[in-house]
């Protein structure tokens, strides 16, 4: 009987410590990981005149800030069909289906944005509108209703 009383008193003393540990350990884990992910996030240009976008690449043609799609098209040195062909040469998207091609101002660079579906994965291939070189490939996943979602790191 005396042994049971001692054991119950020990548990009564230990229970608040265990409960606190069960709350604090996951909280500390998530706080450390949240801090690490915000430390690597892209930041704005310190000059505050242009907001840098991710990914940060440099194209061969600089695009005017408020140009229309028609105005951008006149600056391009390659056609949308050439951008499509260039994108499909990359092994990552080769054999995929092109769903759209548009010309865009990406962070001051004139690029073609070639949307490609390959299997259940969607891709946004950024092709330099001056050289036809691939600047970046952004990968997404097709969701249940068929629209693409970006994959976040």
C-alpha atoms as one frame of an Amber mdcrd trajectory, in Angstrom:
protein
   0.000   0.000   0.000   2.771   2.415   0.955   4.610   1.635  -2.305   1.518
   2.578  -4.353   1.228   5.930  -2.564   4.881   6.710  -3.308   4.404   5.718
  -6.972   1.273   7.922  -7.295   3.086  10.889  -5.735   5.996  10.394  -8.137
   3.620  10.369 -11.128   1.828  13.424  -9.762   5.159  15.274  -9.707   6.265
  13.992 -13.136   2.996  14.585 -15.015   3.327  18.398 -15.340   6.933  17.999
 -16.521   5.955  15.412 -19.140   3.005  17.494 -20.337   5.238  20.563 -20.688
   7.830  18.556 -22.628   5.151  17.211 -24.989   4.112  20.776 -25.813   7.536
  22.444 -25.931   9.466  19.931 -28.032   7.171  20.173 -31.122   6.868  23.956
 -30.667  10.647  24.357 -30.666  10.976  22.046 -33.680   8.453  24.043 -35.733
   9.914  27.382 -34.644  13.395  26.359 -35.784  12.118  25.117 -39.157   9.931
  28.180 -39.700  12.892  30.433 -38.961  15.112  28.489 -41.387  12.561  28.724
 -44.226  12.086  32.477 -43.826  15.842  33.016 -43.786  16.150  31.651 -47.337
  13.146  33.474 -48.841  13.853  35.860 -51.713  14.101  39.509 -50.688  13.240
  42.739 -52.416  15.833  44.907 -54.103  17.314  47.320 -51.499  16.906  50.170
 -54.017  13.108  49.713 -53.762  12.717  50.733 -57.410  12.194  47.189 -58.707
  10.950  44.165 -56.811  13.106  41.155 -57.692  11.199  38.017 -58.524  12.129
  34.418 -58.022  13.719  32.949 -60.017  16.236  35.636 -60.787  17.674  35.166
 -64.282  18.882  37.489 -67.014  17.496  37.437 -70.535  19.079  38.889 -73.645
  16.299  41.469 -74.199  15.186  43.958 -71.562  11.418  44.512 -71.506   9.765
  47.876 -70.881   7.812  47.845 -67.610   4.282  48.672 -68.807   4.412  47.277
 -72.355   1.425  45.394 -73.757   1.732  41.843 -75.062   1.672  43.205 -78.651
   4.492  45.632 -77.882   6.520  42.857 -76.263   5.986  40.620 -79.310   7.597
  43.228 -81.583  10.768  43.114 -79.451  11.165  39.328 -79.661  13.820  37.899
 -81.995  12.263  34.407 -82.081   8.688  33.343 -82.793   6.327  31.569 -80.381
   6.773  28.377 -82.450  10.564  28.604 -82.089  10.164  29.097 -78.308   7.901
  26.027 -78.199  10.427  23.942 -80.142  13.271  25.141 -77.910  11.340  24.248
 -74.754  10.485  20.757 -75.996  14.172  19.999 -76.613  14.833  19.955 -72.864
  14.855  16.358 -71.545  12.707  17.366 -68.563   9.719  18.207 -70.764  10.527
  16.347 -74.010   7.493  14.371 -75.147   5.112  16.638 -73.211   2.127  18.532
 -74.608   2.328  22.304 -75.006  -0.875  23.899 -73.706   0.020  27.558 -74.252
   2.779  29.958 -75.243   2.771  33.597 -74.174   5.281  36.396 -74.215   5.925
  37.991 -70.840   7.950  40.579 -68.982   9.602  38.516 -66.241  11.543  40.743
 -63.860  12.464  43.101 -66.699  13.392  40.291 -69.109  11.521  39.445 -72.300
  10.678  35.734 -72.182   8.261  33.263 -73.642   6.348  31.313 -71.035   5.711
  27.860 -72.497   3.168  25.801 -70.516   3.735  22.045 -70.902   1.959  19.026
 -69.427   3.928  15.784 -69.190   2.210  12.931 -67.393   0.592  14.370 -64.271
   3.110  17.202 -64.000   2.831  20.693 -65.433   5.809  22.833 -66.348   6.259
  26.522 -67.052   9.360  26.805 -69.225  10.870  30.292 -69.505  12.533  30.713
 -72.903  14.683  33.761 -73.738  12.795  35.691 -76.467  16.089  36.806 -78.013
  18.190  33.644 -78.092  15.766  30.738 -77.589  17.776  29.519 -74.586  15.882
  28.027 -71.672  16.249  30.301 -68.660  14.202  28.393 -66.076  11.762  25.506
 -65.709   9.122  25.760 -62.992   7.449  22.503 -62.040   3.877  22.045 -60.773
   1.392  19.224 -60.213  -1.939  18.699 -61.938  -4.678  18.646 -59.315  -7.989
  16.761 -59.499  -9.746  19.411 -61.600  -6.900  19.741 -64.076  -5.367  23.056
 -63.078  -1.709  23.334 -62.224  -0.430  24.053 -58.738   3.138  25.138 -58.032
   5.360  22.884 -55.991   6.832  24.857 -53.093  10.136  23.934 -51.503
